Amino acid sequence: MSWISALAELQARGEPCVLVTIIEEQGSTPRDAGSKMVVSADRLFATIGGGHLEYKALEIAREMLAQRSQATRLERFSLGASLGQCCGGAAVLLFEPMGQPQARIAVFGAGHVGRALVPLLASLPCRVRWIDSREAEFPAQIPAGVEKVVNDDVLEEVAGMPPGSYFIVMTHDHPLDLRLSMEILARGDFAYYGLIGSRTKRVKFEHRLRERGFAADVIQRMRCPMGLPEVKGKLPAEIAVSIAGEVIATYNATFDQRKNASRGVPVTHLLPTARRDRAG
């Protein structure tokens, strides 16, 4: 795959990468100025000539990805003296970070908590689809980067989200919450599923989900009540901050898992197990 095709594919998927370009060459070098390669957390596309130069460039690019650096970087390499390559020339490389890891989030419900939560999510490196069947519930101003979706059958929206998505359900209708829960849990490829509600609601939903054939380990992935227990309060803004905090914790842990997986380091992903009641 060419570097430009790889870059387009990675950006379409919201996967961060670093574009490495030889911007200056002196003497004998493996590739000419203008040669490029694209580095993601676990893949490499195209080449700047191979050898120790490319190895060092790969190492720097992966370090930038691990640190989530968004600053461009210039590095000069003497191929003979510092890298031990027989070319003997020198090259200047430009490292350009492209994109940030973005969580894809579907928020079901435009009620009071949804209206408090979505602006918070919009301020994060997230792409948000805000879904409700009731257009009148949405505010006049939708935050930048948020896609408003009015659909009489909101269940259709579950299948349209990509693998690794985040689902947050806070509709006005408990039977609809249950149907959404079934659709989301049946997928099994989500990064996070949070359902607004109390412990009582969770117990009822667990019973109904078991009746419908869902295994205990699948049901356990449902966060209900959702939100960080350390953030107290039942006002919409307080609940929204708590939920956003849990999304951030999941998002950061997922990023660290991917980063360490690329390094061969095992990671245990743990979210807080404590819960507190939520309205719903």
C-alpha positions as CSV (number, residue, x, y, z in Angstrom):
1,M,0.0,0.0,0.0
2,S,1.3,3.5,-0.9
3,W,1.9,6.0,1.9
4,I,-0.9,8.2,0.7
5,S,-3.4,5.4,0.6
6,A,-2.3,4.2,4.1
7,L,-2.6,7.8,5.4
8,A,-6.1,8.1,4.0
9,E,-7.2,4.7,5.4
10,L,-5.8,5.4,8.9
11,Q,-7.4,8.9,9.0
12,A,-10.7,7.6,7.9
13,R,-10.6,5.1,10.8
14,G,-9.5,7.7,13.3
15,E,-6.3,5.9,13.9
16,P,-3.3,8.1,14.8
17,C,-0.1,7.9,12.9
18,V,3.1,9.7,12.1
19,L,4.1,10.7,8.6
20,V,7.9,10.6,8.2
21,T,9.5,12.5,5.3
22,I,13.1,12.9,4.2
23,I,13.2,16.7,3.7
24,E,17.0,17.1,3.1
25,E,19.7,14.8,1.9
26,Q,23.5,15.3,1.9
27,G,25.9,12.9,0.2
28,S,24.9,9.3,-0.3
29,T,21.6,8.3,1.3
30,P,19.3,5.3,0.9
31,R,16.4,7.4,-0.5
32,D,16.0,10.8,-2.0
33,A,14.4,13.9,-0.4
34,G,10.7,13.6,-0.5
35,S,10.6,9.9,0.3
36,K,7.9,9.1,2.9
37,M,6.6,6.4,5.2
38,V,3.6,6.2,7.5
39,V,3.9,4.7,11.0
40,S,1.0,3.6,13.2
41,A,1.1,1.9,16.6
42,D,1.5,-1.5,15.0
43,R,2.1,-1.1,11.3
44,L,4.5,0.5,8.8
45,F,3.7,1.7,5.3
46,A,6.2,2.5,2.5
47,T,9.9,3.1,3.3
48,I,12.6,5.7,3.6
49,G,15.3,3.3,2.7
50,G,15.4,0.6,5.4
51,G,18.4,0.0,7.6
52,H,19.3,1.7,10.8
53,L,17.9,5.0,9.6
54,E,14.5,3.6,9.2
55,Y,14.7,1.7,12.5
56,K,15.5,4.9,14.3
57,A,12.7,6.8,12.5
58,L,10.3,4.0,13.5
59,E,11.4,4.2,17.1
60,I,10.9,8.0,17.3
61,A,7.5,7.8,15.5
62,R,6.3,5.1,17.9
63,E,7.6,7.2,20.9
64,M,5.6,10.2,19.6
65,L,2.5,8.0,19.3
66,A,2.9,6.7,22.8
67,Q,3.2,10.2,24.2
68,R,0.3,11.4,22.0
69,S,2.5,14.2,20.8
70,Q,0.9,16.6,18.3
71,A,4.1,18.7,17.7
72,T,6.1,18.2,14.5
73,R,9.7,17.2,15.0
74,L,12.9,17.5,12.9
75,E,15.8,15.1,13.4
76,R,19.2,15.0,11.6
77,F,21.0,11.7,11.2
78,S,24.6,11.2,10.1
79,L,24.4,7.8,8.4
80,G,28.0,6.9,8.8
81,A,29.1,8.3,12.1
82,S,26.0,7.7,14.2
83,L,24.1,5.0,12.4
84,G,26.9,2.9,11.0
85,Q,25.4,2.7,7.5
86,C,27.8,2.5,4.6
87,C,26.1,5.3,2.7
88,G,28.1,7.9,4.7
89,G,25.7,10.8,4.0
90,A,23.2,12.6,6.1
91,A,19.5,13.0,6.2
92,V,17.0,15.3,7.8
93,L,13.7,13.8,8.7
94,L,10.4,15.5,9.4
95,F,8.0,13.7,11.8
96,E,4.4,14.9,11.4
97,P,1.7,13.5,13.8
98,M,-1.6,12.8,12.0
99,G,-4.8,12.7,14.0
100,Q,-5.5,11.6,17.5
101,P,-7.1,8.4,18.7
102,Q,-10.9,9.2,18.6
103,A,-13.6,7.4,20.5
104,R,-16.7,6.8,18.4
105,I,-19.7,7.4,20.7
106,A,-23.4,6.9,20.2
107,V,-25.5,8.7,22.8
108,F,-29.1,7.6,22.8
109,G,-31.4,10.2,24.4
110,A,-31.7,14.0,24.2
111,G,-33.1,14.5,27.7
112,H,-31.7,16.7,30.4
113,V,-28.7,14.5,31.2
114,G,-28.0,14.0,27.5
115,R,-28.1,17.8,26.9
116,A,-25.5,18.2,29.8
117,L,-23.3,15.3,28.6
118,V,-23.0,15.8,24.9
119,P,-21.2,19.1,25.1
120,L,-18.6,17.6,27.4
121,L,-18.0,14.7,25.0
122,A,-17.7,17.1,22.1
123,S,-14.8,18.8,23.9
124,L,-12.9,15.5,24.0
125,P,-11.2,13.6,21.1
126,C,-14.5,11.9,20.3
127,R,-16.9,11.7,17.3
128,V,-20.4,11.7,18.7
129,R,-23.7,10.6,17.2
130,W,-26.6,12.0,19.3
131,I,-29.7,10.0,18.7
132,D,-33.3,10.4,19.6
133,S,-36.7,9.9,17.9
134,R,-37.9,13.3,19.3
135,E,-36.5,16.1,17.4
136,A,-38.0,18.7,19.7
137,E,-35.8,17.4,22.6
138,F,-32.6,18.5,20.9
139,P,-31.3,22.0,21.7
140,A,-31.3,24.7,19.0
141,Q,-27.5,24.7,19.0
142,I,-25.7,21.3,18.5
143,P,-22.0,21.3,19.6
144,A,-19.5,21.3,16.8
145,G,-18.4,17.8,15.9
146,V,-21.6,16.2,17.0
147,E,-24.0,14.6,14.5
148,K,-27.6,14.9,15.4
149,V,-29.7,11.9,14.4
150,V,-33.5,11.9,14.4
151,N,-34.7,8.4,13.8
152,D,-38.1,6.9,14.7
153,D,-36.4,3.5,15.0
154,V,-33.3,4.3,17.1
155,L,-32.4,0.6,17.2
156,E,-31.3,0.9,13.6
157,E,-28.5,3.1,14.8
158,V,-26.7,0.4,16.8
159,A,-25.6,-1.6,13.8
160,G,-24.2,1.4,12.0
161,M,-21.5,2.1,14.6
162,P,-18.0,0.7,14.0
163,P,-16.4,-2.0,16.2
164,G,-14.8,-0.5,19.3
165,S,-17.6,2.1,19.7
166,Y,-18.9,3.5,22.9
167,F,-22.6,3.3,23.6
168,I,-24.4,5.5,26.2
169,V,-28.1,4.9,26.7
170,M,-30.3,7.3,28.6
171,T,-33.7,7.4,26.8
172,H,-37.1,8.3,28.3
173,D,-38.4,4.7,27.9
174,H,-37.3,1.7,29.9
175,P,-38.6,-0.9,27.4
176,L,-36.6,1.0,24.7
177,D,-33.5,0.9,27.0
178,L,-33.9,-2.9,27.3
179,R,-34.2,-3.3,23.5
180,L,-31.1,-1.1,23.0
181,S,-29.3,-3.1,25.6
182,M,-30.0,-6.4,23.8
183,E,-28.8,-5.0,20.5
184,I,-25.6,-3.5,21.9
185,L,-24.7,-6.6,24.1
186,A,-25.4,-8.9,21.1
187,R,-22.8,-7.1,19.1
188,G,-20.0,-7.9,21.7
189,D,-17.5,-5.7,19.9
190,F,-18.1,-2.4,21.8
191,A,-15.4,-0.7,23.9
192,Y,-18.0,0.6,26.4
193,Y,-21.7,0.3,27.1
194,G,-23.2,2.5,29.8
195,L,-26.9,2.5,30.8
196,I,-28.4,5.2,33.0
197,G,-30.3,3.9,36.0
198,S,-30.3,2.7,39.5
199,R,-29.1,-0.6,41.0
200,T,-32.8,-1.7,41.0
201,K,-33.0,-1.1,37.3
202,R,-29.8,-3.1,36.8
203,V,-31.2,-6.1,38.7
204,K,-34.4,-6.0,36.6
205,F,-32.5,-5.7,33.4
206,E,-30.1,-8.5,34.3
207,H,-33.1,-10.8,35.0
208,R,-34.7,-9.9,31.6
209,L,-31.5,-10.3,29.7
210,R,-30.8,-13.7,31.3
211,E,-34.3,-14.8,30.3
212,R,-33.4,-13.8,26.7
213,G,-30.3,-16.0,26.7
214,F,-27.6,-13.5,27.5
215,A,-24.6,-15.0,29.4
216,A,-23.5,-13.5,32.7
217,D,-20.1,-12.4,31.4
218,V,-21.8,-10.5,28.6
219,I,-24.3,-8.8,30.9
220,Q,-21.4,-7.9,33.2
221,R,-20.0,-5.6,30.5
222,M,-23.0,-3.3,30.9
223,R,-22.2,-0.3,33.1
224,C,-25.3,0.4,35.1
225,P,-25.3,2.6,37.1
226,M,-22.7,4.3,35.0
227,G,-20.3,7.0,35.9
228,L,-17.4,7.4,38.3
229,P,-18.6,6.9,41.9
230,E,-16.1,9.5,43.1
231,V,-18.2,12.2,41.4
232,K,-21.1,12.8,43.7
233,G,-24.5,14.4,43.0
234,K,-27.7,13.9,41.0
235,L,-27.9,17.1,39.1
236,P,-27.8,16.6,35.3
237,A,-24.4,18.4,35.1
238,E,-23.0,16.3,38.0
239,I,-24.2,13.1,36.4
240,A,-22.8,14.2,33.0
241,V,-19.3,14.9,34.5
242,S,-19.3,11.5,36.2
243,I,-20.2,9.7,32.9
244,A,-17.7,11.7,30.9
245,G,-15.0,10.8,33.5
246,E,-15.8,7.1,33.1
247,V,-15.6,7.5,29.3
248,I,-12.2,9.2,29.6
249,A,-10.9,6.4,32.0
250,T,-12.0,3.8,29.5
251,Y,-10.6,5.7,26.5
252,N,-7.2,6.2,28.2
253,A,-7.1,2.5,29.3
254,T,-8.0,1.3,25.8
255,F,-5.2,3.6,24.3
256,D,-2.7,2.2,26.8
257,Q,-3.8,-1.4,25.9
258,R,-3.1,-0.8,22.2
259,K,0.2,1.0,23.0
260,N,1.4,-1.8,25.2
261,A,0.1,-4.5,22.9
262,S,2.3,-3.1,20.1
263,R,5.2,-3.5,22.6
264,G,4.2,-7.0,23.7
265,V,3.4,-5.8,27.2
266,P,0.3,-7.5,28.8
267,V,-2.2,-5.0,30.3
268,T,-5.2,-5.6,32.6
269,H,-8.0,-3.2,32.0
270,L,-9.8,-2.4,35.2
271,L,-12.6,0.2,35.7
272,P,-13.9,1.1,39.1
273,T,-16.3,-1.6,40.3
274,A,-18.2,0.6,42.8
275,R,-21.6,1.9,41.7
276,R,-24.0,4.5,42.8
277,D,-27.7,4.9,42.0
278,R,-28.7,7.1,39.1
279,A,-32.1,8.3,38.2
280,G,-33.7,6.2,35.5
